[in-house]
Amino acid sequence: MWPFRRKVPDPFPADLPPHRGVAHRALYDRFVPEGGQAETLQGELLRSATRISHEMFSNGGMNWDEDYDRFAAEVRTRLTDGTFGPRTVAFVNATVDQLLASAAWYRQRDARLEADPDADEDDPPAPREAEVEDLFFLEQLTELWCNAHPEPILRQHDPRMRR
C-alpha cells in the first residue's frame, strides 16, 4: 500500500501533500468540471495529471493518443513555469519525456505489427516507463502548483481536444 504522506528527498518539496487527499479533492471539485475541458489553468492541470495517471494505471496506456500528448504538455508547461526549483523541473521534464517516449514506442510498434504481425521479433527495447510513484508525485505537484496560484486563471478552450 502506498503511503499517504511521505517525506521525499530532492528534487521535491520537503513535504508533499497526501496523494489525492482532502485538499486535492477540494481543488478538483472547485476547478474541474464533470466533463470536458476546464475553464481555468488550475482545473486543466489537475484534470491532465489525473487523466494521465488513470490511463496508465487502468489501461496501461493503450488509449494514449494526441489528447494524452496534450495532457502531458499541459503538465509540463505548468509545472516548469518557475513555480518550482530546477530539480523539480528536471523531474517533471524527465517524467513527461518518459511518458511521451513510451507512447511513441508503442504507437510505432503497433503500426509495425499491423503491417507485419511477426515484426515484434525485431522491436528495439521499450524505453523506461514512468514509475507509479512518479505519476503520484506529478499529481501532488499539481496540488502545490494550484496552492501557489490560488486565484482562478482563465484559459481558452482547445478545439483539438476530444477528451
N, C-alpha and C positions, 0 to 999 in steps of 0.2 A: 504494500500500500504506500502511495506517495505521501510524504509528509505534508501537512497543511501549512506549516510555517518552517522556514529553513533559513539559516544564515549561509550565504554562499560567498566564496572568495571573489576577488576581482575577476571579471570585469563588471560585476553587477553592483548595484547599490547594496550597502551592507545588510539591509533587512528588507527583503521583498515582501509584499503583501501576500496573504494566503491565495493560493491558486483558486480562482473563481469563488472567492469569499463573498461575504455580505456586501462589502463596499463595491466590489466589482459588479455584483448583480444590480446594485442600485444605479451604478453608472450605465450599465447595459440597458436597464429598464428606462432610464431617462433619455438616452441618446439613440438607441437602436429601435427602428420601427418593427412591427410584427412581420412585415415582408418588404422586400426590396431595399433599395439604397437608403442610407441615412442622409438627412439634410445637413448634418454637421460633420466636421472633420473628426471630432471625438467619436461619434457614432460609427462612421465608416471605418475608422481604425479598429474599434472594438469588434465590429462585425467582421472585418477582414481577418483579424487574428483568430477569431473563433471559428470562422468558416474553414480556414486552413487547417487548424487542429482537428476539427470534425472530419474533414475529408481524409486526412492522413490516418487518424485513429479508426474511423468507422469503415472507410473504403480503401485504405491502403494507397490512396492517391489515384485510383483507377479512373476517377471522373475529372482529373486535373485537366483543365483546358485554358484558353486565353483569359477567361474570367479569373481563374485562380492565379494566373500570372499577374493580373491587375491587383488582386488582393495582396499578393506578395510585394508588388511595387508600392502599394499604399502603406504597408507595414514598414518597408524600408524608408520611404520618404519621410514619414512622421517620426520614426524612432531614431533617425540620423540627422534630425534638423537642428541639432545643437542643444537640445534639452538634456541629453546625457553626455557623459565624458567619452573620450576617444576609445577606451577599451570596450565600453558597452556598444559603441557604434561599430567597432570591429566585430564583436559578437553578432550583432544584428546582420551586418553585411555577410558574414560567413554563413549564418543560418539560412538567410534568404538565398544566397548563392547555392547552397546545398539543395534547397527545395527546387530551385529552378533547374539545376543540373540534373537532378533525379528525374524531374518531369520530362525534360528534353530527351534524356536517355531512353525512358520508357516509350515516349512517342516515336522515337526513331526505331526502337526495337519492334514495336507493334506494326509500324509501317513495313519493316523488313519481313516480319512474319506473315503479314497479309500477302505480300508479294511472293514469298517463298517460305512455306511452313517449316522447312529444315534450316532456315537462316540462323536460328538461335544458337546453333553449334559454333558459329563464328562471332558471336556477340563479344564486344570488348567488356571488361568488367564494369559493373554498375558503379557509379560514383557513391561515395559515402552519403548515406541519407541522414537527415536531421534526426537527432535523438528526441524521444518523447519529452524528456525534461527540457530540451532546448525550446520546444514549442510551448511548453508551460511557461518558461521564462519570458518568451515573447508576449504571451498574454498578460503576465504580471507587469511587464514593462509598459504595456498599453494602459494599464490602470494608473501607473505612475505618471505616464505622459498626460493622461486626462486630468489627473490631480494638479499637474503643473500648468495646465491650460483649462481652468475651471469654467470660464465663460464660453458659451457655445460659439463656435466658429463655423459660419455657414459655408457650404460648398455647393458647387454646381452638379447637377445630375449628369452622369456619364451615360450617353445614349448607347454606347457599345456594350455596356454591362447587362448581361442577361440574368444573372443570379442575384 
